[in-house]
């Protein structure tokens, strides 16, 4: 029978390697189920070799969790520390001086599984961490190891970079028998190799901030990366590029306001770590979907410092965006952490209480993995649910953000195993007086069984609608079948969201996102080109639904380039004229390319950073202008951003149906037409039949529009609908033109006119009503 070992600084070469286990071995030091003998860590030496004195610890209190600077007993200022560590046997608070000296203070007070103490004289800027002791028995999921310095899950700021040498693993990473390596404890000190939490003074009351509070139906989201957005911006000072301060710079904000977007959705800004396999290849985690600090803004994006200054810099960024009328939405990753799977490092939660924070597998040595990242947080546990909701409230109330996009939200909605829309997480969010008022966006899937949940989240939520993405891509590349799916996507996806009081803005419409091709690459590549990632093409999806327009990648063929530009105009116009909430990806409006890489998560370089020189080229400036004019048109016309689903009925007896669909011959679509293959469709939007009221209860009346989409490879005739739909039409937009807003002569047509729609193009007409 092999044994679980404790590995110390003496090395393991002399130890007898265990045989492959046939059954879970019992710990060497004690029978299963009883604590092993506690190990006392040596006191850390001071600057001259003397033991560092232990700081004074007063009882303090268990609330709030984390490190909070405050006035304590007798008017003494200091910091209260509180850590939930339910199954632990001991908790030591470790304070670090600028010279690296570590002072340890045992927290002796335990209230409802929260270890706490007040340390007088500990001020903002103090660096700290925890060492948590308990039983080492990986066969039951117990992985306490006091040799590992742990990051406070509630740390407001993090100073230092995560490195991943062998010392930061709770087990012997290089144990010769790999199948049991995770059961052999490594007692080497990890403190020199891991970042520390920082005490922060949160004294900002936000009284001078004015949140935009943009209604969902008026929202246009712009997904961007804090670092990549300004890293190459010529008008942002070099020392600010790639930082929160850079995004707050007037030059960066001017681009957003000219474009007209109402919200930025920031790729993860929680403190995150880089994976070991990337470090081995000389790469870094660029996207940031590897969180380890749910309260701390990522220090790598701070221009002002990492000893707490990143907090103030982030707040100033939010204020600057709010002053420009732009909301801030965070992409958050609460489904897993950077500690990875069974062989991952011990950085925080694993060492505090592995069994309490993570969903363990049938074999408790491993994890239930619904995320594809090695672990899944146990959101059904009250303390884990509290960690997440405390974090969310903190970012709203103390950091000023306006909403969240939840990565792999289905993993958070799982009860014991299955996705459950009555799960504790969704129930808590629904009743929380702070969180139910902000924007909540679900990525409505995970990688587990039954994880695809598009259209299933409750009415409080909006969702990334991948059905919109796939349908629009397929239509414009000529791979669409019947037109039913396209009709649903153009009109708000009522087949997915028209239940439980949900509205069209439950659908976040997108054609591209950070994950996948850029818009330009979507029309330039048939296949992914991910060689720079070093994963031999195994990473990134092969289901791109893209079309290279006749040549793979860069080409000098003018016909191919012209077709690609037309396809870009088609995709962009379809997105911004569809009912729902449109989401653009930063740079798509100016032809950003990643060279065909559809999974640039590890490309922290020119592959991912926005090239602002693109705006100096006429073809990309024209695309940017098109995006801005479409957003302005959308903002000016409520019929293009409806708050309710279409009914297909007239609002009043003398009115028209609020939406009508037309064949190329000018006749209305029949049931049979919806099932017949076709590449052409007309959509009539009645501005007189909008079931909305203005702020004083009056009717909302707007212009009416006719949208014609044609994805065929040859020009096609289209008869403009006659009375009672219109007296005539004014052509506003024609994507067949390099300057699509230029009106052709005479710029209008009578009802019943048979027009020719160019191949692969979109037209938008304003309707001249019948008097």
N, C-alpha and C positions, 0 to 999 in steps of 0.2 A: 504494500500500500504506500503510495507516495504521500508526501507531507507538504503542508503549507509552510513556507519558510519566512523568516525575517532576515532581510539582507542588510548588513551594516557596512560601515566604511572599510572594513577589512578585506572586502572583495569576496568573490564567490568561487574562485577557481578550485579551492580545496573542498568545497562541498560536494557531496555525492548527488549527481543529478537524479531527479525523480523519474520513475518509470511512467509511461503513459497511464493515466488513471482509468480504472474500470468503474469506479464509484467515487463520489466526492471524498477526498481525504480529510482527515481531521487535523486541526492545527497542532503543531508540535508542543506549544507551550501550555495548552489547556484543552480539556474536552470540549467538543462542539457545544455551543450555547453558553459558555462561560467566558468572561472577559480574559484576554491574555494579560500578563503582567505589564503594568504601565511602564513605558520607557521615559526616563527623564532626559530632556534635552539639556546639553551643557549650556551654562550661562554664557551669553555673548560678551566678549571682551570689549572693554572701553578702548579709547585711543592709545593708552599706554599699557595695555595688557591687563588692567584690573577689571574684574567683573563689573558690568554696567549696573548701576543701582536700579532696583525695581521702583517704578513710580507708585505714588500713593493712589489707591483705588477706593473710592467711596461707593456705597451701594448703588446709587443712581436709580434708574427705572427702566422697565422693559419697553416703554413706548416713547417715541417712535423707534422703529428699527433703523439700524444704521448708525452713523456717527453724526451727532447733532451738537454743534457749538451752542452753548447757552449759559445763563447765569444759574449757578447751583446753590447749595446751602451756604448760608452766611454771606451771600452776595459774591461768592467766588466764581469767576468765570472759568469755564472749562468745557469739556466735551463728554457727552453721554454716549456710550457705546452699547449697542444691543444687537444680539445675533441669535436667530432661531437655529438651533442645532439639536433637534429632538432626541436622537439616540446617543448623543455624545456623552462621554464621561468627564471631560475637562475641556475648557476653552482658555487659551492664553491670548491676550491682546499683545501685539508686538509693535512697538513704536520705533521708528528709524530716524536717526539724526542725519544731517547732511553728509557727514563723513562715513556713513554706513553703519555706525554703531546701532545695535539692536537692544532695546530694553523690553523685557517681558513682564506683563502684569496679569496674573491669573484673575479671571472673572469668577468670583465665588458665588454671586447671586444668581439664582435660577428661579424664574417665574414663568409658569406655563410653557416650559421648554425653551424659554428665551434666556440666554445668559447675558448679564448686563453689569455695568459699572460706570461710575462718573469719575473722570480724572481731572482734578483741578489743575489749571495752568496749561492744559493742552489746547492750543490755539489753531485757527485756520491755517492751512499750509502744512500741518503735521502729516507725515506719511506713516501708514500703518497697514497691518494685515493680521491674520489670525492663524494660530496653530490649534487644531482640534484633535483631542485624543479619544480613543475608544477601541473597540474590538476590531482586529484584523482577521476577517473570515470571509474572503471573497466568495466562497461556496454558498454563503447565505446573503451575499450582496453587501456585507459590512466591509468598508474600505477606509477606516480611519487611520491616519498616519501623521502624527504630530511633527515629523521631520519636514513636512511640506507646508510652506507658507501659503495661505489661502487669501484670495481677494474677497473682500466683503461684498456680498451680492447687492447691498444697498449703497455702495460707495458712490458719491456724487462726482468724483473725479478720479482719474487713474493716471499715475506718473510712471513712465518707463515702458519699455517694449517687452512683449512676451518673446522669450527665446525657448527653444525646445530641446535642450540637452537632456541627457539621461536623468539628471538630478531632479527634473520637474515631474517625473512620472512616479506615482505612488508605488508602482511595482518595478521589478527589475526588467527593464525593457529588452535587454539583450540576453536574458537567461537562455542558455543553450537549448533547452527543450521548449520550443515556442508554445506548445499546446497548453502549458501550465505557467507560462511566464507571468501572467497577470495575477497569479496567486502568491508570488514571492515578493515580500515587502522590501522596498528600497528605503533605507533609513538615512540617506545622504540629504543634507540640508539644501532646500531649493531656493532659499531667500535671495541669494545673489543673482538669480536668473529670472525672477518674475517681477512684474511691476507691483506697485503698492497703491492702496487707496489713499486719498487725500481728504483731510477734513476741510469742508467748505462752509463758509458763512452765507447762508441763504437769507438775505435781508431785503430782497427786491419785492415790492408790492405791486408792480405793474400798473400803477395808477396813471402813468403817462402813455400807456399803450392803448391803441384802439383796434380791436380785431375787426377784420373786414366782414365776417359773418355772411359770406356769399351764399345765397340759396343753392341747393344742389342743382336745380334746373338751370341755373345761370352759370354753372361752373365749367371751366375748361382747365384740365390738369396738365401739368408739364413735368414729366419725370426727369430728374437730373441727378448727377453725382456731384457732391460738394467739391471734391478735388478736381475731377475731370472737366467741370464746367468752366473754370477760370484758369486752369493750369497753363494755358497757352494764350490767354486773353491779352492783347497788346496794350489795352488801356487800363488794366489793373496793375498797380505797382508790383514789381517782381516779388517783394517780400510778402505780399498778400495773396499771391496766386495759389489756388488749390486749398484755400482755407475758408472758414466761416466768414472772416472779415472780407475775403475776396468776393464771396457771394453777396455780401452786404454793400459792396462798392457801387457807387452810382453807375459806372459803366456796365456792370453786370445786370443791375436792376433795370437799366434803360432798355436793354434787349427784351426783357420780359414784358415791360409795359408797352413797348412798341408792338410787340407781337399780340398782346391783349389777353394773355392767359390770366386766370384768376387764382391759381394755386400752384405751388411747386410741391412735388412729391419727391422727397429726398431719399435716395438709396440709403441703406442703414447707416446711422450715425451713432448708435450705441457703441461703446468700446468693444472692439473685436480683436481677434488674434489671427495670425497667419498659420496655415496648416503646415505640418512638417514636410509633407510630400512636395509642397510648393517651394519651401526653403531649400530643399535638396536640389531643385532645378533652377535655383536663382530667381524665382518668381515670388509674387506676393498676392495675397487675397485683395483684389481691387474692389469688388462689389461690397464686401463687408457682411455677407450672410454667415457670420461665424461669431456671434455675439458672446461676450463674457461679462459685460457690465451693463445692466439694464437701466441704470440711473445716470451713467457717465457719458457725456458727449465724447466721441472718439478724439483722443488727444492729438493724433496725427494730422487732424484738420485745423489745428489751432496755430495762429500766427503769434499769439501773445504769450505762450508758455503752457506747461502741463501741470503746474502745481496749483491748480484750481482756476487759473486764468481762462481756461477753455470754457468754463461755465458762463462767465460774463460775456465772452466773445460770442458764444452761441446766442445768448439773450439779445445782444445788440443786433445780431443778424436778423433775428425774428422781428424785432422792432422796426428795422429798416424795411423789411419786406411788407410788414403790415402798413407802414406809412405809405407805401406805394400801392396799397389795395390788394396785396397778394397774400393768400393764406399759406401756411406751412403745414404740410402733411408728412409724417414720418413713416417710412417703410420699416416695420419692426419684426424681429425674429424671436418670438417667444416659444417657438415649437421645439427648439433644441439649443444646445450651447456648444462652445468651442472645445469642450472636453472630449468630444467624439465618443467612439464606441469602447468596447471592452479593453482595447490596448491603448486608449488615449491618455493624455496627461492629466495630472491632478492639479487644477488651477483654482477651483472655488467650490462649487456645489458638491462635486464628487467627494471631496475631503470633509465637507461639513456634515453631510448625511446623504450618502449615495442612495440609500433605500428610500429616503424621504423625499428627494427631489426628482428622481428619474423613474420612468416606467421600466421595471426590470423584466427580463424575459422568463420563459419557463425554466431555464437554467439561470438562476439569479446572478451568476457571474457576468452575464450579458444583459443586453437591453432590448426592449421592444422598440423597433426602429420604424416609425411611420413617416420619417422625414428624409431618409436616404443619407443622413449625415451621421449615423452611428448611435444617436440617442434621441429620446423624446421626453420632454418634461412631463411630470405627473400632475397635470393640471387639475385632476380630480382631488388632489390633496389640498386641504384648506390653506396651508402655509404657502404652497406654490401658487395657488390662485391669488392669495394676498400679495405675494411678490409681484405678480404680473399687474394686478389692478393698482397697487401702490405706485408702481413704475408709471403706468399710464396716467394716473392722476397727477403725479409729479411733473410729467412733461407738459400737461395742460396747465396746471395752476401755477407752477414755479418757473417753467421754461417757456410758456406762452404759445405752444403749438396748437393747431386747430383740428387735427385729426390724425388718423393712423391707417395705414394699409398693412394688413396682417399677412405675413408670409405663411404659406401652407396653413391657412386658417382651419381647414378641416381637422388637422391634428389637434388643434386646441378645442374643437367641438366634440372630440371623442369622449364618451363616458368611460366605462371600464375597457371597452374594446371598440365598439362600433361608433361611427359618427352619429351624434344625437343632437337634434336641434333644440332639445330641452336640457342640454348638458349644463353643468354648473357654471362653466365659463360664460356661455351666452346668457344664462339667467342672471348672473351677477352684473354683467354689462348692462342688461336691459333695465335694471332697477337702480343703477348707480346715478346719483343726481348730477355728477360731473361728466361722466363718460357718455351717457345717453344723449348729451347735447352736442357732441362733436362729430365730425365726419368719420365714419367707420367703413372701411373697404376690406372685403375679404378676398384673398386669393383662394377660391372655393374648392380646393383639392389638396390632397397629400398623396404619398406614394403607397399607402396601405390599402388593403382590401376595402372596397366601398368608399374610397376617399374622394371620388369625383362628385361634387355636390353643387354644380352650377345651377342656379335658380332655386336652391333649397334653403338659403339662409333667411332668417326671420325679417320682418318688415323694417327694423331699425337699420339694416345693413344695405350697402351697395356691394356689387361684386365685379371683379374683373370678368369680362364676358369673352371667353376664348371662342365661343361660337360665332361672335361677330368677326373676330380676327380671321378665323378659318374660312368663313363664308365669303367675306370681301376679297381675301387673297385668291380663293378659287375662282370667283366670278371674273376678276380682271385678268387672270392668267388664262382664262378660257377653259377651265376645268369644271365649271359649274354644271349641274344637271338641270332639274326643274327650278322654277323661280320662287317657290314657296319660302325657302330659307332666306333668300335675299330680301323678300318682302318683310318678313318678320324683323330682320336686323335693321333695315332702313327705318322701320316704324317703332322701334323701342323694345323689341323682343318680348312682346306680350305673351308669347307661348311659354316663356320662362318665368316672367315676373308678375303677371297680372293675377295675383292672388294675395289674400291677407292684407289688402290695403297698400300693397307696394305700387310704386310709380315707375315711369320710364327711366328716371334717374337711378333706379336700382342697378341699371346696366352701365358699367364703365366700359365704353366702346374703345377699342384700340386695334390697330393693325400691326404695330410693333411695340415691343417693350425692351427693357434692358437685356432680357434673356432671349436671344435669337438674333436674326439679321437686323441691321438698320434698314430704314426704308429704301435707301439707295441700293444697298446690297440685295434687298429683296427682288429688285428688278435687274440685277447684274450677275447673279450667281444661281446656278441650278443646284449646286452642292456646297456643303460647308468646307472651309479651308482653315482648319484649326491646328495646323502643324506647330505653330509657335507655342501652343499650350503644353506640348511634350507628352501627350497622352495617346499618341498613335491613332488619332481619329476616333477614339472610343467616347470622347466627351461631346456634348452637344447633340441636339436632335437631328435625325435624318428626315423628319417630316416637316420640311420648311415651306411647302406650298409656294415656292418661288418660281420665277421664270427669268432667264437671263436675256431675253429679247433677241437671241440669235448669236451671242458670243459670251463665253465664260470670262467674267472679270473685265479688266481694263481692255479697251479697244479704241481704235481711231476711226472706226467705221461711222460716218456721220448719220447713216440711216438708223443704225442700232442705237446710237446716242440720243437721237431725236425721239425714238420710240420709248426709250427708258425715261426721258424727261416727261413725255406724255403720260406714261404709266404712273409716275410719281404724282402728277397733277390729279390723275383719276383717283388714286388711293387717298390722297390728302383731302380732296374734295368730298369723297364719299364719307370719310370719317367725320368731317366737320359739318356736313349737312344732314347727318342721320340723327334721329331722335335718341336721346340718352346723354350721358356725360362723356365727351370726347377726351382722350388722353394722348398727348403727343410725347415723344421721346426727344430729349434735348439733342439738337443737331440735325434731326430729321428734316427740319424746315430749311436747312441750308446744305443738304446733300452730304451729310457725314457718312463716311465709310469706315468699316473695320477690315477691309480687304477680304471679305468673305468669312471672317471668323464669327461664328454664331454662338459662341460661348466664351466671351472675352473676360470672364470673371477674374482671371489672373494676369491681365494685361494692364498693369499700371504704367502706361507709356503712351506714345503717340497713337497706338492702335485704338485706344479708348478715349483719349482726351479730345475735346472739341477743337477743330482747326478753324479758328476765326477768320483766316484768310479766305475761306470759301466765299464769304460775303463780298469779296472784291471781284468775284467772277460773275458776269451778268446772268448766266443761267441759274446760279444758286441764289443770287439776290432776287431774281424773279420768283423763285419758289418761296422764298421767305416773305416776299410781298403778297403772294397768293395766300399763304397761310394767315397773314395778318388781316387781309381783307375778308377772308371767309369768317374768321373769328368776329370781326366787326359786324359783318352781315348777320351772323348768328345772334350777336348781342342786341342788334337793332330790331329783330323780328321774333316775337314770342312764338309764332307758329313753327319756328325751327328749333325751339327748345321747350316744348310743351311739358307741362307738369302732370298731365294725365294721358292715359292711353287713348288711341284712336278707337272709336266705336263703329265707324262705317255708317253712322247715322247723321242726320241733320240736327242741328241744335234747335232750330225752329222750323215750322211747316214751310216757310218760304225760303229756307236756307238750303245749302248743298250738304252733301255728306262731308264729314270732316276729313276723310281721305278717300281717294278713288284711284283705281289702278287701270292702266290702259295698255292695249296691244299696239304694235307698230301701225296698224290700220286705223287707229283712232277709236276703236271700240273698247268698251270696258271688258276687263278680264272676266272670264267665266271660270267655274270650278275646273273644267277640263283644261283650260289654258294654263292653270297653275301647275298642272302635272306634265305639261308638254315641254320638251327641251326648247330653250330660247335664250338668246343673248341680248335681248332688248326689253326694256320695261319702262313705262311711264308712271310717275307717282304724282298725283294732284293733292296739294295741301291747301285746305280752305282756311283762309284767315278770318272768315266771318263765323266760323263754327268752332271756336276754341272754348272748351268748357272750363274757363278760368274766370276769376274776378280780380279786379285791381284792388288796391288798398282800401278804397272807399266802397267796394262792393259793386262797382260798375262792370259792364262787360269788357272783355279784352278783345279788341278788333284789330286785325292786321291785314297786310297784303296777302294775296294767295300766290302760290308758286306751283310750277310744273317742273319736276325733275325727270330728265330722260337719261338713262344709262344704257350704253351699247358697248358690249365687250367683243363683238364679232370682228373678224379680221378683214372685213370689207365694209364699205359704206352701206348704210341701210336707210330706206325711206321711213319716215314717221309722220303720221297725220296728226296735227295739233287738234285736240278735242274741241268740238263745236259747242254751241249753246246746249244746255244752260251753264256750261262750265266757264266759258269766257267769251268776250267779244274779240279779243286779240291777245298777243303776247309780245313782250319785250325780252330779248335775249340778254341776260346778264353775264353769263359765264359759258365759255366754250373751251374745254380742256384740249381740243385739237389745236388750239392756237398757242404759240410760244408765250404770247401775252394774252392770257385767257380772258381778261376783263375788257379787251377791246371789242367794241360792238361792230358787227359787220353792217354794211349798208344794205337796206335802210334801217336795220337794227330792230325791226319789229315784223310781226307776221299776223295775218288775220286768222281767226278761228277756222279750222277746216283746211288750212294750208298744208300741203304735203312738202315737208322739208327733208333734206338729206343729212343724216347724222354721220359724220366721218367715222371711220373705223376706230375702235377702241377709244371712245371719248364719252364725256359727260357734258350735258347741257343743263343749265338752270334758266328758266324763264320766269319773269314776273307776269302775273295774269292781269290783263285789263278787263275789269269786271263789266258785265252787261248793265247798262244804265237802268 
